[in-house]
Structures are given as structure tokens and as C-alpha cells.
Amino acid sequence: MMQGCRVLLGLSGGIAAYKSAELTRLLVKAGAEVRVVMTEGAQAFIAPLTFQALSGNPVHTHLLDPEAEAGMGHIELAKWADLIIIAPASADLMARLAAGMADDLMTTLCLATEASVLLAPAMNQAMWRHPATQKNARTLQTYGYTLLGPDQGEQACGDTGPGRMLEASAIFALLQSHRDESSSPVSNTQTQKPLQGRTVTLTAGPTREAVDPVRYISNHSSGKMGYALAEAARDAGARVNLISGPVQIQAPEGVNLVQVNSACDMLEASLQHLPDTDIFIAAAAVADYRPDNAADQKMKKQPGQNELVLRLVQNPDIVATIARHEQRPFTVGFAAETQDVENYAISKLMRKNLDMIIANDVSRSDIGFNSDQNAVTVLWKQAGSADPATPDIGRYQPDQASKTTLARQLITQISDHFLHSNT
Ligand SMILES: Cc1cc2nc3c(=O)[nH]c(=O)nc-3n(C[C@H](O)[C@H](O)[C@H](O)COP(=O)(O)O)c2cc1C
């Protein structure tokens, strides 16, 4: 798909610049024609010569250089590109782009181009979380720029959190799917991409609650429903953070997979992604309780001890915590019940202050946990009910279907309600 694609790779001044050498290699190997533009900041982190050697083309660094302008000038370069990917995109560059500045070659190209512009932000977690950067990210999205990532985890500065640049292989995969979509004549319309520019954060799979370093308490969740929802949300145009407990299935390409074990880890990762989340979907089967004080060493069988009592303490309620948060996104919960499913689900919808709840009966072996099929009922509070304490409940019950089919129907329902709640 990248064969013959003219990619303008921009680098700004961030420590992640080294990852873009690998990105250049992947693009060239896939048959793309690559030209590289570097800000002055970027050149302090990695030498232009590296990119000249990898791309086979001279690197563009200056706007006001008569010689460069006589060669391939800035407008020509802007018109040449089929797509522009800026990786790393520094906080500074994002601010300058959001302000519509044209004070160097990179920002001028972005203003002058009619090609798609994609950005892979890379910065310290506090810089990423800063309201100014968040505002700039949203502004850039309204201009039609696509943000890839950022990832979260350990950072070069020693901090942990969101702001790491995606790995080169992940950016490459996203560029490929972007290219697939833009070469399809019908796929990029607003109606088919209702979540374009939005971020969906999902939890999926089971949690593992450690008893000791080798044992844990868990459940039968396969993660299939959550993963199918992540794929459907991605196909609806959203950037997707998939916060997953341990499962045996592959994450869909192009989603930001965050692997966790326990309920406490899952909550922490969910809160880290909250500042840029528009829709939160809690599809994970989170353990309600965990062993109090997991043993540091493997617990030994004691001769003559026929009973072992484990003391459990309650885990935090992830979806309720998110739904009560001051930066609350549109919040969707799941109710996996074995009896009186709909009534329990409605009570959970109200008690946890959710926008929607998806109820399923996990006592049936043909649907639910580990099955490829599911049957659900979606419930929500009707707007404009006479008494907000006892609102009318809206209800949607699609036919039993594969989790993939159902996920698409559910994402359509969720995005309709989300967009309606925002108007
Ligand atoms: C060692 C070091 C590492 C830096 N890493 C980053 C980074 O990862 N992301 C970022 O946004 N800024 C980072 N900065 C700050 C930018 O380099 C600085 O804001 C610069 O003005 C960016 O210029 P540019 O956006 O024109 O390339 C770093 C600075 C230093 C000294």
C-alpha cells in the first residue's frame, strides 16, 4: 500500500527523534518515496546525514535558503507530498501549528499543503497533560490533522505516563491503514467515521489479583468483546486506547494497547488516559476483590494445615470512579449478570452515574464469556424524563450475533448517543 506513496517525514526537537530513523527505513523498504524535513531542534538530537542516507534524498532544513528554494522550494515540497507525518511532534511544534504559524520550513509546509497531516506527539508526561498542549491537540484535530498516539509508559526523563512516541512499527502500520482508507473512495465521509478525531478508551479482558508471585485470582473473560469494540471504534475513526488484562488474543492493528494485570493497575492506566478521552467503555471483567497483602514469596503448603484462609479486600470500582471524575467522559459500562439481568443493569446504570450500560447474561454457555457470539441489551437514561431520579429508560436489543458484528452495532449506538449528548 505504501508503494510509490510520497511521504514527507518531519522531525521536530524531541528525544524520540532516533525512532524516526527506523520509520524511514520501514517506509523506504515498503516502496515509499521519502523526503525528510527537520527543524533546528530536531538537528540537535540526530544528524540530517542519517536521514539523507536512509531516504536517499537530501534533507530539507531551512525555509529562507535561496539555494534550497531554487531546488525544491517549500510550495513545491508541500504539493509533492501525498502525506505528511511529523514524528516526533514536539509540544512546541504542536503549539506553533495550532497557532497557524509559518516561522520555519515545517510549519510553512503544513500550512501550504493539501495532503493529510499526521502527527506523532512525543514529550514528557506533564508537558502532554498540560492544558495548553491538550488544547493545541484538540485545535489541530479540528483542522483535520490526525494524532497518532502518544503511547504511555516509561519515559527517557524517568517519568511514567502518557507522552511517549509510538514505536516506528506502530506508526508505520497506522500510516498504512490511513493510506488504505484514503485510497478508498467512500470510506472517509463524516457519516462513516462518526468518531473521527475522538478518543475512545476501553478496558477489556480479566484482571489478575496476586495471591503470591506465582498465583492469582482471576475469571473466565476472554477479552473478545472488548477487543471487537476496540476494532469497531478504530474503524469508526477514533483513536483507541485499549487497556487490557491478560488475554490470549491479538490486539487490533492501530490501537494503543496498554497491558495491565490487576484492577488497581487498570484504574491507574484509565485515569492516565482520562484527560484526552471522549468516550470510556468499561468492558473488562474486573475482580471485585483482591487478596489483602499478596505474599512476597511463594506460599508453601504447611504440613497438617488443611485450611488456608485468604483475606480479600474490595477493589476500586473503575467505571464508577471514571463516571464521577471531574473530567468525566461519556461513560459506558457493562453488566455481566447471571439472573434478573435487566433490572440489575438498570440499577447499576443509576448507581454508578453511567451514560449507557450494556447488559449480558453470562449464565448462558452459548453467549458471553469465551464465546464468539453474544446477545446484549443496551440501556440508557432518556433525556427529558419528568423525574430525573426515576428517568425513563431507553432500550435497544440487537439480535444475537458474532461479537464482531455486535461491536459495530454497539459502537454506532454509543457514538449516536455521545454525539447527541454533545450537541
Ligand atoms: C534533552 C532535551 C530533550 C527534549 N525532549 C523533548 C521532547 O521529547 N518533546 C518535546 O516536546 N520537547 C522536548 N524538548 C524541548 C524541545 O527541544 C524544545 O521545545 C524545542 O524548542 C523544540 O523545537 P521544535 O519544535 O522547533 O523542534 C527537549 C529538550 C531537551 C534539551
The ligand as a Gaussian input file, in Angstrom:
#p B3LYP/6-31G(d) Opt

LIG

0 1
 C       17.364000      16.901000      26.139000
 C       16.080000      17.511000      25.666000
 C       15.042000      16.691000      25.336000
 C       13.822000      17.236000      24.886000
 N       12.819000      16.400000      24.553000
 C       11.639000      16.913000      24.150000
 C       10.569000      16.050000      23.812000
 O       10.681000      14.819000      23.857000
 N        9.409000      16.610000      23.409000
 C        9.236000      17.962000      23.339000
 O        8.124000      18.395000      23.010000
 N       10.238000      18.805000      23.644000
 C       11.431000      18.316000      24.047000
 N       12.451000      19.166000      24.358000
 C       12.266000      20.619000      24.178000
 C       12.308000      20.974000      22.702000
 O       13.502000      20.514000      22.109000
 C       12.166000      22.491000      22.528000
 O       10.851000      22.854000      22.916000
 C       12.441000      22.980000      21.114000
 O       12.187000      24.357000      21.086000
 C       11.568000      22.283000      20.088000
 O       11.739000      22.883000      18.845000
 P       10.976000      22.387000      17.520000
 O        9.618000      22.054000      17.928000
 O       11.064000      23.547000      16.586000
 O       11.744000      21.240000      17.002000
 C       13.677000      18.646000      24.789000
 C       14.768000      19.470000      25.108000
 C       15.935000      18.910000      25.543000
 C       17.077000      19.838000      25.872000

